[in-house]
């Protein structure tokens, strides 16, 4: 939780400093930016970051003491990606690698690393199981960056959709959504996941909706009653991944419980 909060606040702070989160940015049209909206000043936000950083450091030191240098390695990798994403002089977010960084952090690093610090054992299965979940987070970010590509391009923000162009970016994101399901099927076939992981099929109607929406250009204006404009592809990917994520976690949990009962 602390790491997630640090990531969000850091992104807000450095995005504002770089001139990306301004009063005319798409961000201000669908949600509140703590500094650009005038709710907080930079100093207050930095104080909050310092407090969260202290909490995060204490957690890292605890797991370093309990699990050793491997746990520290995971923590340092996460900190490096956090810094490189938006705080570095040439951040990954402006080089077309921000979306890939999000996949790595929310997928293999968080899940695989989390498994290690909880159990004390390294295993390939958690890293593999994390791939579909990480791809889901990546799909949300790619969708968002497609939606605000014009603004990012004009402000020197070379996100992946800016580099690829809208059509290629939409094609990529459709492939990412399909890959989420294909990888689950492959992992079940290989015995890395139990058949209960197939519960993700419950999210497939939302996947079909996401694929359909991303297969067409965004409308010139939002439909009547639409909430969240100018986000369009972001929203449909978010709704899909929310259901995919919960059903995937549920399938993994049921599989772990059943396997534990059989072993007992």
Backbone bond lengths (Angstrom), bond angles and torsions (degrees), N, CA, C in turn:
res aa  C-N    CA-C-N  psi(-1)  N-CA   C-N-CA  omega(-1)  CA-C   N-CA-C  phi
1 X - - - 1.455 - - 1.528 110.65 -
2 X 1.361 115.42 -45.00 1.464 119.61 179.67 1.523 110.72 -61.66
3 X 1.346 116.39 -42.02 1.466 120.00 -179.71 1.522 111.23 -63.47
4 X 1.337 116.53 -40.38 1.460 120.81 179.21 1.520 110.32 -63.61
5 X 1.337 116.37 -44.27 1.465 120.07 -179.90 1.529 110.78 -64.95
6 X 1.333 116.66 -41.81 1.468 120.49 178.27 1.520 110.42 -60.55
7 X 1.334 115.88 -43.47 1.462 120.46 -179.68 1.521 111.18 -60.51
8 X 1.333 116.75 -46.47 1.465 120.38 -178.12 1.525 111.81 -65.42
9 X 1.349 116.37 -45.62 1.461 119.30 -178.58 1.527 111.50 -68.11
10 X 1.330 116.24 -37.73 1.464 119.86 177.57 1.519 110.64 -63.32
11 X 1.325 116.17 -42.36 1.462 120.63 178.33 1.524 110.94 -62.59
12 X 1.346 116.40 -39.67 1.468 120.59 177.78 1.529 110.80 -64.22
13 X 1.327 116.04 -44.93 1.465 120.34 -175.49 1.528 111.63 -66.29
14 X 1.323 116.01 -51.81 1.460 118.87 -175.89 1.532 112.01 -74.65
15 X 1.339 116.67 -31.23 1.462 119.08 174.63 1.515 111.28 -62.41
16 X 1.329 115.99 -39.27 1.462 120.12 178.78 1.533 110.66 -69.32
17 X 1.316 116.75 -42.66 1.470 120.22 179.84 1.524 111.89 -62.14
18 X 1.319 117.03 -34.43 1.465 120.44 -179.04 1.530 112.37 -81.24
19 X 1.318 117.00 -4.82 1.452 119.77 179.91 1.506 114.53 83.94
20 X 1.349 117.27 15.26 1.455 120.51 -179.60 1.534 112.00 -87.78
21 X 1.333 115.52 -34.71 1.460 119.78 179.30 1.529 108.57 -101.74
22 X 1.303 115.23 85.50 1.461 122.45 -176.67 1.533 109.49 -113.05
23 X 1.328 117.40 168.24 1.469 118.99 -179.75 1.530 114.54 -56.90
24 X 1.353 117.47 -22.60 1.466 119.52 -179.69 1.531 112.91 -99.40
25 X 1.321 117.67 7.55 1.458 120.70 -177.06 1.530 110.52 -77.56
26 X 1.336 117.38 155.51 1.464 120.29 177.29 1.523 112.15 -56.70
27 X 1.329 116.19 -32.38 1.472 120.45 -179.69 1.526 111.49 -54.59
28 X 1.320 117.67 -39.89 1.460 121.48 -176.70 1.523 112.76 -73.87
29 X 1.325 116.56 -10.29 1.465 119.93 -178.06 1.521 112.56 -92.00
30 X 1.339 116.67 -16.92 1.462 117.68 -179.10 1.524 113.86 -124.59
31 X 1.338 118.00 -9.32 1.455 120.25 175.71 1.520 108.74 -159.59
32 X 1.316 116.51 177.53 1.462 121.39 -175.67 1.525 110.78 -99.73
33 X 1.328 116.11 132.33 1.459 121.27 172.45 1.527 107.11 -96.42
34 X 1.347 118.85 128.86 1.470 120.21 -173.07 1.520 114.68 -59.71
35 X 1.343 118.35 -33.62 1.465 120.43 -178.29 1.519 111.10 -93.75
36 X 1.348 116.56 -51.22 1.472 120.41 -176.50 1.526 111.82 -61.28
37 X 1.335 117.30 -27.94 1.459 120.32 179.65 1.521 112.48 -83.53
38 X 1.349 116.06 -9.77 1.455 119.65 179.12 1.518 114.94 86.61
39 X 1.324 117.83 4.11 1.468 120.61 179.66 1.531 110.69 -69.36
40 X 1.331 116.71 -41.13 1.464 122.45 179.34 1.520 109.11 -128.83
41 X 1.345 115.80 155.02 1.459 118.62 169.62 1.526 108.40 -99.44
42 X 1.338 116.29 170.81 1.464 120.54 -175.13 1.521 111.72 -60.51
43 X 1.326 116.67 -38.42 1.467 120.33 -177.83 1.528 111.00 -63.28
44 X 1.322 117.27 -44.58 1.459 120.83 179.81 1.520 111.10 -63.32
45 X 1.338 115.83 -40.81 1.460 119.37 178.79 1.526 110.63 -63.83
46 X 1.322 117.28 -40.11 1.458 120.52 178.49 1.525 111.55 -65.31
47 X 1.317 117.01 -36.63 1.465 120.09 176.44 1.532 109.92 -62.22
48 X 1.322 115.70 -44.66 1.456 119.80 176.79 1.522 111.95 -60.17
49 X 1.339 116.36 -41.98 1.460 120.20 177.17 1.521 111.36 -62.45
50 X 1.337 117.00 -39.49 1.463 120.97 179.62 1.530 110.90 -64.02
51 X 1.324 116.63 -41.59 1.470 120.25 179.28 1.525 110.72 -64.05
52 X 1.323 115.71 -47.75 1.458 119.38 178.41 1.520 111.43 -64.17
53 X 1.353 116.04 -36.07 1.455 119.80 177.51 1.519 111.72 -62.74
54 X 1.328 117.09 -38.66 1.463 121.16 178.36 1.525 110.62 -65.33
55 X 1.336 115.98 -41.43 1.468 119.79 177.86 1.527 110.37 -63.87
56 X 1.340 115.57 -45.26 1.454 119.96 178.95 1.513 112.37 -62.21
57 X 1.332 117.39 -39.27 1.461 121.44 178.77 1.521 111.09 -63.66
58 X 1.328 116.75 -41.14 1.464 120.71 178.41 1.524 111.07 -61.98
59 X 1.339 116.18 -40.71 1.467 120.31 178.91 1.524 110.54 -64.81
60 X 1.343 115.82 -44.04 1.466 120.36 179.31 1.524 110.90 -61.73
61 X 1.324 117.69 -44.09 1.465 121.29 -179.85 1.527 111.12 -63.69
62 X 1.329 115.97 -36.93 1.466 119.41 178.07 1.526 110.64 -62.28
63 X 1.332 116.55 -49.61 1.464 119.08 -178.65 1.526 111.67 -69.57
64 X 1.324 117.56 -28.54 1.468 120.51 174.26 1.526 108.99 -63.03
65 X 1.317 116.32 -43.87 1.463 120.13 179.97 1.527 111.63 -67.30
66 X 1.331 116.52 -36.94 1.461 120.38 -175.52 1.526 112.34 -83.41
67 X 1.333 116.86 -41.07 1.465 120.53 -172.91 1.528 114.35 -109.42
68 X 1.317 117.68 -13.40 1.453 119.34 176.10 1.513 115.16 91.41
69 X 1.335 116.02 -164.43 1.470 120.88 -171.60 1.522 115.27 -65.77
70 X 1.327 118.47 -25.30 1.469 119.43 179.43 1.528 110.13 -64.92
71 X 1.334 116.05 -41.86 1.465 119.81 177.19 1.522 110.52 -61.90
72 X 1.333 116.65 -40.13 1.458 120.33 177.32 1.523 110.49 -63.96
73 X 1.323 116.56 -36.46 1.459 120.13 178.40 1.518 111.81 -61.83
74 X 1.331 116.89 -43.22 1.463 120.12 176.45 1.525 111.10 -61.92
75 X 1.340 115.55 -42.41 1.469 119.97 -179.16 1.523 110.79 -63.98
76 X 1.322 116.98 -43.08 1.459 120.60 -179.33 1.531 111.07 -66.64
77 X 1.333 116.58 -36.57 1.466 119.90 177.20 1.526 110.19 -63.17
78 X 1.337 116.10 -42.07 1.454 119.62 178.05 1.514 112.17 -64.88
79 X 1.340 116.99 -42.05 1.460 120.68 178.60 1.525 111.35 -64.61
80 X 1.333 116.00 -38.84 1.467 120.13 179.17 1.520 110.80 -62.34
81 X 1.333 116.37 -44.92 1.464 119.71 179.77 1.523 111.37 -67.89
82 X 1.344 116.44 -35.18 1.464 120.08 176.97 1.525 110.22 -62.10
83 X 1.325 116.15 -44.13 1.464 120.53 179.60 1.526 111.00 -67.96
84 X 1.317 116.16 -46.05 1.456 120.14 -175.55 1.524 112.50 -69.33
85 X 1.332 117.56 -26.30 1.461 120.11 -175.12 1.526 111.87 -62.50
86 X 1.342 117.30 -47.38 1.464 117.97 -175.04 1.521 114.20 -142.20
87 X 1.348 118.42 -9.13 1.457 120.32 -175.63 1.522 113.31 -98.96
88 X 1.312 117.92 -21.05 1.467 121.56 -177.69 1.532 110.56 -67.53
89 X 1.335 117.32 158.15 1.471 120.11 177.55 1.526 113.13 -54.05
90 X 1.321 116.43 -39.55 1.470 121.31 172.39 1.523 107.45 -122.03
91 X 1.324 117.59 86.87 1.470 121.23 -172.62 1.520 113.14 -69.03
92 X 1.332 114.47 152.42 1.464 120.20 178.00 1.526 111.58 -57.73
93 X 1.329 115.33 -32.84 1.465 120.91 -178.98 1.523 111.43 -60.47
94 X 1.335 116.92 -28.35 1.463 120.96 -178.61 1.524 112.70 -99.38
95 X 1.331 116.41 6.26 1.462 120.38 -178.61 1.528 112.60 -119.17
96 X 1.326 116.42 8.16 1.454 119.85 179.82 1.508 114.44 82.44
97 X 1.340 117.62 11.23 1.460 121.32 -179.37 1.530 112.82 -112.54
98 X 1.317 117.94 -0.14 1.458 120.39 -177.90 1.516 112.52 -62.64
99 X 1.323 116.93 -39.23 1.457 121.05 -179.29 1.531 110.84 -66.13
100 X 1.334 116.01 -37.97 1.468 119.97 178.18 1.522 110.23 -69.15
101 X 1.330 116.84 -37.84 1.462 120.79 177.13 1.519 110.74 -61.66
102 X 1.332 116.84 -40.54 1.467 120.59 178.35 1.526 110.41 -62.15
103 X 1.332 116.42 -41.18 1.464 120.19 177.23 1.527 111.04 -59.82
104 X 1.326 116.60 -46.01 1.458 120.73 -177.80 1.527 111.85 -64.77
105 X 1.339 116.48 -42.60 1.460 120.18 -176.94 1.519 111.22 -69.91
106 X 1.348 116.86 -49.85 1.457 120.99 -174.92 1.519 112.63 -79.83
107 X 1.332 116.64 -14.72 1.453 120.30 179.29 1.521 112.12 -103.40
108 X 1.321 118.06 -105.42 1.469 121.03 -173.39 1.526 114.90 -55.67
109 X 1.324 117.90 -42.33 1.466 118.81 -174.99 1.526 111.12 -67.42
110 X 1.320 117.39 -48.81 1.457 120.59 -177.28 1.523 111.74 -69.81
111 X 1.327 117.72 -47.06 1.459 120.67 -175.72 1.533 111.23 -77.20
112 X 1.336 115.83 -49.83 1.460 118.75 179.73 1.515 112.12 -65.25
113 X 1.340 115.94 -43.72 1.459 119.69 177.92 1.514 111.49 -67.03
114 X 1.339 116.59 -39.32 1.461 120.13 177.39 1.513 111.73 -61.84
115 X 1.317 117.22 -40.84 1.463 120.95 177.71 1.525 110.29 -60.01
116 X 1.325 116.15 -41.38 1.471 118.65 -178.41 1.524 112.06 -66.08
117 X 1.328 117.36 -46.86 1.472 118.23 -176.07 1.531 110.91 -69.38
118 X 1.335 117.98 -23.87 1.461 120.27 177.32 1.524 111.22 -79.71
119 X 1.334 117.13 -43.30 1.465 120.76 -173.28 1.526 113.72 -99.82
120 X 1.332 116.54 -25.49 1.456 119.70 -175.39 1.513 112.97 82.65
121 X 1.330 117.24 9.91 1.464 121.05 -178.94 1.522 110.44 -126.33
122 X 1.321 115.25 139.73 1.455 120.73 173.10 1.518 108.89 -89.90
123 X 1.330 115.91 136.32 1.453 120.84 179.16 1.519 108.93 -146.95
124 X 1.319 115.97 141.99 1.462 119.74 179.67 1.518 112.10 -70.30
125 X 1.341 116.91 -29.68 1.464 120.45 -174.29 1.527 113.46 -59.46
126 X 1.338 120.44 -47.24 1.472 118.74 178.41 1.528 113.04 -60.82
127 X 1.328 117.02 -36.74 1.461 119.72 178.74 1.530 110.56 -65.76
128 X 1.337 116.68 -40.04 1.456 120.27 178.70 1.530 110.84 -69.97
129 X 1.343 115.94 -41.73 1.460 119.96 -179.80 1.520 111.75 -64.64
130 X 1.344 116.51 -24.45 1.461 121.06 -178.59 1.526 112.86 -76.01
131 X 1.323 117.06 -18.68 1.471 120.10 -174.05 1.531 112.47 -60.38
132 X 1.352 120.19 -49.14 1.470 118.26 179.44 1.523 112.70 -60.71
133 X 1.324 116.96 -39.54 1.458 119.54 180.00 1.524 111.00 -65.57
134 X 1.337 116.48 -44.11 1.463 120.19 177.94 1.514 112.28 -61.97
135 X 1.331 116.91 -37.44 1.467 120.31 177.77 1.525 110.70 -64.94
136 X 1.331 116.45 -34.94 1.458 119.38 178.00 1.517 112.20 -62.68
137 X 1.321 116.19 -43.79 1.469 120.17 177.22 1.524 110.02 -63.74
138 X 1.319 116.53 -41.58 1.461 120.63 178.28 1.521 111.09 -60.33
139 X 1.341 117.17 -39.47 1.467 120.26 -178.97 1.522 111.24 -62.88
140 X 1.336 117.17 -36.64 1.461 120.67 178.17 1.523 110.46 -64.08
141 X 1.339 115.76 -45.05 1.462 119.76 -177.59 1.527 111.29 -68.49
142 X 1.320 117.29 -40.29 1.466 119.85 177.01 1.525 109.96 -61.98
143 X 1.330 116.78 -43.15 1.465 119.97 177.85 1.517 111.91 -59.59
144 X 1.320 116.28 -43.71 1.464 120.30 178.74 1.521 111.09 -62.10
145 X 1.321 116.08 -42.96 1.466 119.46 -177.34 1.525 112.24 -72.54
146 X 1.336 117.83 -24.77 1.466 119.25 171.25 1.523 108.97 -67.04
147 X 1.333 116.04 -44.34 1.463 121.03 -177.43 1.524 112.69 -60.07
148 X 1.327 117.18 -35.71 1.461 119.62 -176.47 1.527 112.32 -111.20
149 X 1.327 116.14 25.47 1.464 120.81 -176.16 1.527 112.56 -60.97
150 X 1.322 118.05 -40.54 1.462 120.01 -179.29 1.525 111.27 -62.26
151 X 1.315 116.74 -44.53 1.464 120.66 178.58 1.520 110.24 -64.33
152 X 1.331 117.54 -45.38 1.464 121.07 -179.46 1.527 110.92 -62.11
153 X 1.320 116.86 -41.75 1.465 120.99 -179.42 1.528 110.66 -62.09
154 X 1.303 116.41 -42.36 1.466 120.75 -178.90 1.522 113.04 -71.62
155 X 1.335 116.46 -17.35 1.463 120.82 -179.64 1.530 111.85 -110.13
156 X 1.329 116.52 18.50 1.462 120.82 174.94 1.507 114.84 70.80
157 X 1.329 116.89 22.00 1.460 121.64 -178.80 1.520 108.15 -96.43
158 X 1.340 116.89 101.02 1.460 120.88 -175.18 1.528 111.04 -88.11
159 X 1.322 116.26 69.43 1.458 119.68 175.39 1.522 109.50 -69.88
160 X 1.316 116.48 169.74 1.464 120.07 -178.78 1.531 111.89 -59.69
161 X 1.346 119.85 -44.76 1.471 119.10 176.91 1.526 113.43 -63.29
162 X 1.331 118.58 -31.91 1.462 120.41 176.86 1.528 109.48 -65.32
163 X 1.318 117.01 -41.73 1.462 121.73 -179.33 1.532 111.01 -69.77
164 X 1.328 116.83 -43.57 1.467 120.62 -176.04 1.522 112.87 -78.82
165 X 1.320 116.78 -29.95 1.457 120.19 -169.98 1.523 109.24 92.05
166 X 1.322 116.33 156.60 1.467 119.31 -171.93 1.525 113.27 -61.71
167 X 1.314 117.67 -46.06 1.468 119.62 -175.03 1.525 110.82 -62.57
168 X 1.332 117.19 -48.22 1.461 119.96 179.91 1.525 111.12 -64.73
169 X 1.329 116.91 -37.09 1.461 120.15 179.59 1.523 110.85 -65.26
170 X 1.336 116.99 -40.49 1.462 119.88 177.66 1.524 110.66 -65.90
171 X 1.331 116.78 -38.66 1.466 120.64 177.27 1.527 110.46 -63.60
172 X 1.318 115.87 -43.98 1.466 120.11 177.68 1.527 110.60 -59.28
173 X 1.318 117.29 -44.97 1.452 119.86 -176.20 1.525 111.96 -68.00
174 X 1.305 116.59 -34.01 1.462 119.35 174.97 1.531 110.12 -64.30
175 X 1.330 116.21 -40.22 1.467 120.31 178.10 1.526 110.64 -64.62
176 X 1.323 117.04 -37.29 1.465 121.44 179.03 1.530 110.10 -62.85
177 X 1.327 117.01 -44.95 1.468 120.72 179.69 1.527 110.74 -62.59
178 X 1.321 117.48 -44.58 1.469 120.63 178.02 1.523 110.56 -62.40
179 X 1.336 116.89 -41.16 1.468 121.29 -178.38 1.521 111.97 -62.07
180 X 1.329 117.30 -31.45 1.459 120.16 178.70 1.525 110.94 -56.35
181 X 1.325 116.61 -43.34 1.463 121.09 -178.70 1.530 111.83 -78.12
182 X 1.318 116.46 -40.36 1.468 119.35 -179.68 1.522 111.22 -62.10
183 X 1.316 116.88 -39.85 1.465 120.21 -179.21 1.524 110.75 -67.23
184 X 1.331 117.41 -38.30 1.466 120.13 175.97 1.533 109.68 -60.30
185 X 1.332 117.30 -44.97 1.462 121.43 179.38 1.521 110.70 -60.51
186 X 1.339 116.59 -45.39 1.465 120.75 -179.30 1.525 110.85 -63.50
187 X 1.326 117.27 -42.75 1.465 120.35 -178.88 1.529 111.56 -66.51
188 X 1.336 117.23 -34.46 1.461 120.09 174.99 1.524 109.56 -66.54
189 X 1.333 116.94 -45.01 1.468 121.38 -179.31 1.525 111.64 -61.67
190 X 1.335 116.30 -34.16 1.465 120.86 -179.67 1.526 112.58 -83.01
191 X 1.313 116.84 -4.36 1.460 119.96 -179.79 1.511 114.14 81.42
192 X 1.318 117.47 9.00 1.466 120.79 178.44 1.529 111.24 -77.16
193 X 1.333 116.05 -29.35 1.456 121.67 176.46 1.518 108.64 -123.22
194 X 1.326 116.65 152.51 1.453 120.32 175.45 1.528 109.28 -77.65
195 X 1.322 117.75 161.10 1.468 119.98 178.42 1.523 113.95 -59.23
196 X 1.339 117.28 -18.31 1.463 119.60 179.73 1.532 112.07 -64.89
197 X 1.330 117.01 -20.22 1.463 119.81 177.34 1.524 111.46 -63.01
198 X 1.339 115.64 -18.17 1.465 119.85 178.59 1.525 112.30 -67.91
199 X 1.327 117.66 -2.38 1.464 120.69 173.86 1.524 111.74 -58.18
200 X 1.323 117.41 -19.32 1.462 119.90 179.07 1.518 112.33 -61.30
201 X 1.341 116.74 -14.29 1.464 119.12 178.53 1.523 110.48 -60.95
202 X 1.336 116.56 -22.17 1.465 119.99 178.36 1.522 111.44 -64.92
203 X 1.327 116.82 -23.26 1.467 120.68 179.63 1.520 112.39 -89.17
204 X 1.327 117.08 -2.49 1.464 119.24 -173.72 1.526 113.85 -63.21
205 X 1.353 120.15 -35.39 1.480 117.87 175.90 1.523 112.27 -58.20
206 X 1.332 117.40 -38.08 1.470 119.23 176.66 1.524 111.10 -70.48
207 X 1.339 116.26 -31.48 1.469 119.32 176.03 1.522 109.99 -65.18
208 X 1.332 117.31 -42.87 1.465 120.75 178.38 1.518 110.51 -61.46
209 X 1.336 116.17 -39.74 1.462 119.92 178.17 1.528 110.03 -63.93
210 X 1.345 116.70 -43.95 1.468 120.37 179.74 1.515 111.05 -62.54
211 X 1.324 116.87 -43.47 1.461 120.79 179.76 1.522 110.71 -63.60
212 X 1.325 116.22 -39.52 1.467 119.99 179.46 1.521 111.48 -65.50
213 X 1.327 116.55 -46.40 1.464 120.58 -178.90 1.527 110.47 -64.02
214 X 1.333 116.82 -43.47 1.468 119.75 -178.29 1.520 112.77 -72.55
215 X 1.317 116.34 -12.12 1.454 119.58 177.54 1.512 113.40 -81.62
216 X 1.332 116.95 -5.39 1.464 120.85 -177.82 1.522 110.46 -127.64
217 X 1.330 117.68 153.03 1.472 120.25 174.79 1.522 110.86 -61.89
218 X 1.320 115.37 152.52 1.460 120.14 178.42 1.520 109.63 -68.45
219 X 1.349 117.99 143.04 1.479 119.59 178.09 1.526 111.08 -65.86
220 X 1.310 115.92 158.85 1.460 120.74 -179.04 1.525 112.25 -68.73
221 X 1.309 116.67 -28.31 1.464 121.27 -179.10 1.523 108.44 -140.68
222 X 1.314 117.86 154.64 1.469 120.30 -178.48 1.518 111.76 -70.70
223 X 1.326 117.62 147.35 1.468 120.24 174.25 1.532 110.29 -61.98
224 X 1.293 116.66 160.67 1.462 121.17 179.81 1.525 110.44 -58.65
225 X 1.327 115.26 130.16 1.460 120.52 178.09 1.510 114.93 81.41
226 X 1.332 117.72 2.84 1.463 120.45 -178.03 1.524 110.07 -69.82
227 X 1.330 116.19 135.44 1.464 122.18 -179.81 1.522 109.39 -112.01
228 X 1.330 116.64 131.46 1.462 119.95 175.18 1.521 115.48 107.71
229 X 1.328 117.32 2.42 1.472 120.02 178.04 1.522 109.99 -61.08
230 X 1.349 119.62 137.07 1.462 127.79 20.43 1.522 115.87 -92.66
231 X 1.329 118.13 9.43 1.459 118.89 176.12 1.524 109.61 -71.23
232 X 1.324 115.94 128.87 1.458 121.93 -178.33 1.522 110.53 -130.35
233 X 1.323 116.02 -61.54 1.463 120.30 177.48 1.532 110.28 -69.98
234 X 1.315 117.01 -35.15 1.460 121.53 178.65 1.527 110.46 -57.80
235 X 1.320 116.52 -46.42 1.463 120.34 -174.76 1.524 111.19 -64.33
236 X 1.306 117.80 -45.46 1.456 120.08 -176.97 1.531 110.65 -67.54
237 X 1.337 117.14 -33.85 1.466 120.43 176.34 1.524 110.99 -71.39
238 X 1.332 116.40 -36.90 1.460 120.81 178.30 1.530 110.84 -63.90
239 X 1.326 116.60 -46.86 1.457 119.96 179.79 1.524 111.65 -62.53
240 X 1.338 115.97 -39.45 1.456 119.16 177.53 1.515 111.34 -65.15
241 X 1.327 116.14 -48.51 1.464 118.56 -174.68 1.518 111.98 -67.67
242 X 1.327 116.92 -30.47 1.466 119.60 177.74 1.528 110.24 -60.33
243 X 1.332 116.23 -46.82 1.463 118.93 -179.57 1.525 111.08 -72.73
244 X 1.333 116.53 -39.59 1.469 119.55 177.94 1.526 109.97 -60.28
245 X 1.332 116.53 -46.05 1.456 120.33 -177.05 1.511 112.89 -60.70
246 X 1.342 116.89 -46.46 1.467 119.80 -178.93 1.515 111.81 -66.49
247 X 1.331 117.93 -42.35 1.463 119.32 -179.55 1.526 110.99 -70.23
248 X 1.320 116.89 -33.79 1.469 120.27 177.46 1.528 110.55 -65.77
249 X 1.325 116.39 -47.13 1.461 120.43 178.35 1.527 110.67 -61.89
250 X 1.336 116.16 -41.19 1.463 119.87 178.56 1.525 111.06 -61.86
251 X 1.334 116.97 -43.32 1.454 120.65 178.98 1.517 112.11 -63.37
252 X 1.330 116.77 -42.10 1.459 120.47 178.23 1.522 110.65 -64.34
253 X 1.336 116.66 -41.10 1.463 121.00 -178.61 1.528 111.29 -65.79
254 X 1.334 116.55 -45.82 1.459 120.07 179.23 1.528 110.10 -62.21
255 X 1.318 116.26 -42.55 1.459 119.86 178.64 1.523 112.20 -61.16
256 X 1.342 116.32 -41.32 1.464 119.86 179.46 1.525 111.05 -66.46
257 X 1.339 116.67 -39.88 1.463 120.26 179.98 1.521 111.10 -65.60
258 X 1.327 116.37 -46.21 1.470 120.64 -179.51 1.531 110.76 -63.32
259 X 1.331 116.05 -42.57 1.472 119.46 179.22 1.520 110.96 -63.39
260 X 1.342 116.84 -38.65 1.455 121.24 178.67 1.522 111.09 -65.56
261 X 1.335 117.45 -41.47 1.458 120.57 179.57 1.522 111.77 -66.05
262 X 1.324 116.10 -38.45 1.471 119.65 178.45 1.524 111.18 -67.17
263 X 1.343 115.31 -38.88 1.471 119.11 179.99 1.525 111.22 -68.93
264 X 1.350 116.16 -30.88 1.457 120.13 -179.56 1.511 112.40 -77.08
